[in-house]
Amino acid sequence: MIDLHSFLLALGMGNVGFAILMAGYMRGATPSAGLRLWMWARLGIGVSQLAGWARPLLGLPLLGSLEGIGWILAVALEMAAYCVFFGFTRWGRIVSPVTGLSCAIVIAAGAAGATHAQLSALVASVVALFAAAMAWVLLRRRHASLLQRIIGVNDALFALAVAAWASSTLQGDGALDRNVAQQAAYLTGYLLMIVNGFGFLLLCKQKDDSRMAHLATTDCLTGLPNRHAFLERAEGARQAAQRQRQPLALMMIDIDHFKQINDRWGHASGDDALVVFARTARQVMREHETIGRLGGEEFAMMLPATGLEAAVQAANRLRLAVRAATVITSGPSYTMTVSIGVVVLDPNEDLGDALARADHALYAAKREGRDRVEIGDPLRRRA
């Protein structure tokens, strides 16, 4: 048999410890509203469990009501933490009324003379409801990670165990022994503290790592892959094209007279032009194609499984779309054009050589009057 009273003390100290640990972690981490809510939820659960442990020792019946209200508020905060983390903007419309109604019912039941066991069962029912909702939030996502599924299953097990405990308490003597159900609830609560404690922290860390990786590989102005990320992807596409014996086309793209745009309307207007170009390019390119900003007003695009004729057609489609786009600024609106150099990689050609050929074609397009597409010269064979 488990000494449930001592076990409750261990749970309370563990949850308070987790809250303190999270407070220390957040001092040097990226600000996270979800993690902050989760910290307060763990603290609330821990304090409620410590109140439940102290109630029989101090002989204060009031602690029983405070314990129940604390549990409801804490699990509501934990539910809110998951909703904030996963971007559910309207969670307050459901969580807040349910929390308020649950607290009112517990207070009314206590005022009506309900026993501590009955109040505990009522609070356990609310906790089970919130735990089941958290499991649904985690498991409903089609592309949920393994970590999310582990936490979600853990929440579901806890919800079932607590619901069984509440049911056995309210029904009295029945098929399910109350002590067995209570022990199962406490054990799943301990598992919940460990798995969800570290699990939510790991979820936040994964999100931070993903954000940092995105910042490291994405041009902050246009949202396109930056030079390093584009060249890395292009090299992977080159190797895949060689293995699969498929063509790979490359474009070098430059916004015409970009310096004049900056000089005439200001650098902010030049930034607007870059953003409009990036948006236009996304609209006309196919899903498997990639465009990146190499620097300044220069961009590159790769087109897997695309021959020279199709690549030239795609380049002209992009050129015409850019010419038709309007850059709207605080000053006068204007249009812009681009020059494009196109090549198709030769078998075993290095990426750098192919980009150099596309770059030469780009400058040929500029020499010929801009707003045009030029094809790069064939690769010169070494003797």
C-alpha positions in Angstrom: 0.0 0.0 0.0 1.2 3.5 -0.8 1.3 6.1 2.0 -0.9 8.6 0.1 -0.4 11.4 2.6 3.4 11.3 2.3 3.1 10.8 -1.5 1.0 13.9 -1.7 3.8 15.9 0.0 6.3 14.5 -2.5 4.0 15.5 -5.4 3.5 19.0 -4.0 7.3 19.6 -3.5 8.0 18.2 -7.0 5.6 20.5 -8.7 6.8 23.5 -6.8 10.4 22.5 -7.7 9.4 22.3 -11.4 7.9 25.8 -11.2 11.1 27.2 -9.6 13.2 25.4 -12.2 11.1 26.9 -15.0 11.4 30.3 -13.5 15.2 30.0 -13.6 15.1 28.7 -17.2 13.0 31.6 -18.4 15.5 34.1 -17.1 17.8 33.3 -20.0 15.4 31.9 -22.5 13.3 33.5 -25.2 10.2 35.0 -23.6 7.3 32.5 -23.9 3.8 33.2 -22.7 2.9 29.5 -22.8 5.9 28.6 -20.6 5.1 31.4 -18.2 1.5 30.1 -17.8 2.7 26.5 -17.4 5.1 27.7 -14.6 2.2 29.3 -12.7 0.1 26.2 -13.3 2.8 23.9 -11.8 3.2 26.2 -8.9 -0.6 26.3 -8.3 -0.8 22.5 -8.5 2.1 22.1 -6.1 0.7 24.6 -3.6 -2.7 22.8 -3.8 -1.1 19.5 -3.1 0.8 20.9 -0.2 -2.4 22.4 1.2 -4.0 18.9 0.9 -1.1 17.4 2.8 -1.2 20.1 5.6 -5.0 20.1 6.0 -5.3 17.0 8.3 -2.1 18.0 10.2 -3.3 21.6 10.9 -7.0 20.7 11.3 -8.1 23.6 9.2 -11.2 22.7 7.1 -10.8 25.9 5.1 -7.7 24.5 3.5 -10.0 21.9 1.8 -11.9 24.5 -0.1 -8.7 26.5 -1.0 -7.2 23.2 -2.2 -10.1 22.5 -4.5 -10.2 26.1 -6.0 -6.4 26.0 -6.4 -6.6 22.8 -8.3 -9.2 24.1 -10.7 -7.4 27.4 -11.3 -4.1 25.6 -11.8 -5.3 23.0 -14.4 -7.1 25.8 -16.2 -3.8 27.7 -16.4 -2.1 24.5 -17.7 -4.8 24.2 -20.3 -4.3 27.8 -21.3 -0.5 27.2 -21.6 -1.0 24.5 -24.2 -3.6 26.6 -26.1 -1.1 29.6 -26.2 1.8 27.3 -27.2 -0.2 25.9 -30.1 -1.6 29.2 -31.2 -5.3 28.7 -30.2 -6.3 32.4 -30.0 -9.9 31.9 -28.8 -9.2 29.5 -25.9 -10.3 32.1 -23.3 -13.9 31.9 -24.6 -14.2 28.3 -23.4 -11.6 27.9 -20.6 -12.6 31.0 -18.6 -16.3 30.3 -18.4 -15.7 26.6 -17.6 -13.2 27.6 -14.9 -15.5 30.2 -13.3 -18.5 27.8 -13.4 -16.5 25.0 -11.8 -15.2 27.2 -9.0 -18.8 28.5 -8.3 -20.1 24.9 -8.1 -17.3 23.8 -5.7 -18.0 26.9 -3.5 -21.8 26.2 -3.6 -21.3 22.6 -2.7 -19.1 23.5 0.2 -21.6 26.0 1.5 -24.4 23.3 1.1 -22.5 21.1 3.5 -20.8 18.6 1.2 -18.2 16.4 2.8 -14.5 16.7 2.0 -14.7 13.4 0.0 -17.6 14.7 -2.1 -15.8 18.0 -2.7 -12.6 16.1 -3.7 -14.6 14.0 -6.1 -16.2 17.1 -7.6 -12.8 18.8 -8.1 -11.3 15.6 -9.5 -14.1 15.5 -12.1 -13.2 19.0 -13.2 -9.5 18.1 -13.3 -10.2 15.0 -15.4 -12.2 17.2 -17.8 -9.3 19.6 -18.3 -6.8 16.8 -18.5 -8.9 15.1 -21.3 -9.1 18.5 -23.1 -5.3 18.8 -22.9 -4.9 15.3 -24.3 -7.3 16.3 -27.2 -5.2 19.5 -27.9 -2.0 17.4 -28.1 -3.3 14.4 -30.0 -5.7 16.0 -32.5 -2.9 17.5 -34.5 -2.3 15.5 -37.7 1.5 16.1 -37.7 2.0 15.9 -33.9 5.5 14.9 -32.9 6.3 11.8 -30.9 6.9 14.1 -27.9 3.5 15.6 -28.2 1.9 12.2 -28.5 3.7 10.9 -25.4 2.5 13.9 -23.4 -1.0 13.6 -24.8 -1.3 9.9 -24.0 0.0 10.7 -20.5 -2.7 13.4 -20.0 -5.3 10.9 -21.3 -4.2 8.2 -18.8 -4.3 10.8 -16.0 -7.8 11.9 -17.0 -9.1 8.3 -17.0 -7.5 7.5 -13.6 -8.8 10.7 -11.9 -12.3 10.2 -13.4 -12.4 6.7 -12.1 -11.4 7.9 -8.6 -14.1 10.6 -8.7 -16.7 8.0 -9.9 -15.8 5.5 -7.2 -16.0 8.2 -4.5 -19.4 9.5 -5.6 -20.9 6.0 -6.1 -19.6 4.7 -2.8 -19.2 0.9 -2.6 -19.1 -0.4 -6.1 -17.1 -2.5 -8.5 -14.1 -0.2 -8.3 -12.4 0.0 -5.0 -12.0 3.6 -3.9 -8.5 3.2 -2.5 -7.2 1.4 -5.6 -8.7 4.2 -7.8 -7.1 6.8 -5.6 -3.7 5.2 -5.7 -4.0 4.9 -9.5 -4.8 8.6 -9.7 -1.8 9.5 -7.5 0.6 7.3 -9.5 -0.6 8.8 -12.8 -0.3 12.2 -11.2 3.3 11.5 -10.4 3.9 10.3 -14.0 2.2 13.5 -15.2 4.5 15.6 -13.1 7.6 14.0 -14.6 6.6 13.5 -18.2 4.7 16.8 -18.7 7.2 18.7 -16.6 10.1 17.9 -18.8 7.9 17.4 -21.9 6.6 20.9 -22.0 10.0 22.3 -21.4 11.3 20.2 -24.4 8.4 21.4 -26.5 9.4 25.0 -25.8 13.0 24.2 -26.5 12.2 22.6 -29.8 10.1 25.6 -30.8 13.0 27.9 -29.8 15.5 25.8 -31.8 13.2 25.8 -34.8 12.8 29.6 -34.6 16.6 30.0 -34.4 17.2 27.7 -37.3 14.6 29.7 -39.3 16.3 33.0 -38.5 19.7 31.5 -39.4 18.5 30.4 -42.8 15.9 33.0 -43.8 16.3 36.5 -45.1 14.5 38.6 -42.6 13.2 41.2 -45.1 11.8 38.9 -47.8 11.2 35.7 -45.9 13.1 33.8 -48.6 16.1 31.5 -47.9 19.3 33.4 -47.5 22.4 32.9 -49.5 23.8 30.1 -47.3 20.5 28.2 -47.2 19.8 28.6 -50.9 23.3 27.3 -51.9 22.9 24.4 -49.5 19.6 23.4 -51.0 20.8 23.9 -54.5 23.8 21.7 -53.9 21.4 19.0 -52.6 19.3 19.4 -55.7 22.3 19.2 -57.9 23.4 15.9 -56.4 19.9 14.5 -56.6 19.6 15.5 -60.3 22.9 13.7 -61.0 21.7 10.5 -59.2 18.3 10.6 -61.0 19.7 11.7 -64.3 17.3 14.6 -64.5 17.9 18.2 -65.6 18.3 21.0 -63.1 17.8 24.6 -64.2 19.2 27.7 -62.4 18.3 31.4 -62.7 20.2 34.4 -61.6 17.8 37.4 -61.2 18.5 41.1 -60.6 16.1 44.0 -60.1 16.8 46.6 -62.8 18.0 50.0 -61.7 17.6 49.2 -58.0 20.1 51.9 -57.0 18.0 54.5 -58.7 14.9 53.2 -56.8 16.8 53.8 -53.5 18.2 57.1 -54.6 14.9 58.4 -55.9 12.4 57.1 -53.3 14.6 56.1 -50.4 15.9 52.9 -48.9 12.5 52.1 -47.3 11.0 52.1 -50.8 13.8 49.8 -52.0 12.9 47.4 -49.2 9.3 47.5 -50.4 10.4 46.6 -53.9 12.3 43.6 -52.6 9.3 42.4 -50.6 7.0 42.8 -53.7 9.4 40.9 -55.8 9.6 38.0 -53.3 5.8 37.9 -53.0 5.4 37.9 -56.8 8.0 35.1 -57.2 6.2 32.9 -54.7 3.0 33.3 -56.6 4.3 32.2 -60.0 6.8 29.5 -59.0 5.9 25.8 -58.6 5.9 24.1 -55.3 9.2 22.1 -55.8 11.1 25.2 -57.0 13.2 27.3 -54.6 14.2 31.0 -54.8 16.6 32.7 -52.5 18.1 36.1 -51.9 21.8 36.1 -52.4 22.3 39.7 -51.3 21.2 43.2 -52.2 18.8 43.0 -55.2 20.2 39.7 -56.5 18.3 36.5 -56.3 18.7 32.9 -57.5 16.2 30.3 -58.3 16.5 26.5 -58.9 14.1 24.5 -60.9 14.4 20.7 -60.5 13.5 18.3 -63.3 13.3 21.3 -65.7 14.9 21.5 -69.2 16.2 24.7 -70.9 13.0 25.5 -72.8 10.7 25.1 -69.7 13.2 27.1 -67.7 13.1 30.0 -70.1 9.3 29.9 -70.1 9.3 30.1 -66.3 11.8 32.9 -66.4 9.6 34.9 -68.8 6.6 34.2 -66.7 8.3 35.6 -63.6 9.6 38.6 -65.6 6.2 39.5 -66.8 4.6 39.0 -63.4 7.2 41.4 -61.8 6.6 44.0 -64.5 2.8 43.8 -63.8 3.2 44.2 -60.0 3.0 47.6 -58.4 5.1 48.7 -55.5 2.9 50.8 -53.2 4.7 53.1 -50.8 4.0 56.2 -48.7 5.1 58.2 -51.7 4.3 57.6 -55.4 3.7 54.0 -56.5 5.9 52.5 -59.2 6.6 49.3 -61.2 9.9 47.6 -61.7 11.5 45.1 -64.0 14.1 42.3 -63.7 16.8 40.8 -65.8 17.3 37.0 -65.7 20.1 34.6 -66.7 19.1 31.0 -67.2 21.3 27.8 -67.5 20.8 24.1 -67.2 23.5 22.2 -65.4 25.7 19.9 -67.4 26.3 16.4 -66.1 28.9 16.6 -63.2 29.0 20.4 -63.4 29.8 22.1 -60.1 27.2 24.4 -58.7 29.6 27.3 -58.6 30.4 26.9 -62.3 26.7 26.8 -63.1 25.9 29.9 -61.1 28.8 31.7 -62.8 27.4 30.9 -66.2 23.9 32.1 -65.1 25.5 35.3 -63.7 27.2 36.0 -67.0 23.9 35.5 -68.8 22.3 37.9 -66.3 24.8 40.6 -67.1 24.3 39.9 -70.8 20.6 40.6 -70.3 21.4 43.9 -68.6 23.8 44.9 -71.5 21.0 44.1 -74.0 18.6 46.6 -72.4 17.3 44.9 -69.2 13.8 43.4 -68.6 14.8 40.3 -70.6 15.9 36.7 -70.2 19.2 35.5 -71.6 20.5 31.9 -71.8 23.9 31.2 -70.5 26.8 29.9 -72.7 27.4 26.2 -72.7 30.0 24.9 -70.3 33.4 24.9 -71.8 35.0 21.5 -71.7 38.4 21.1 -70.3 41.0 19.7 -72.7 
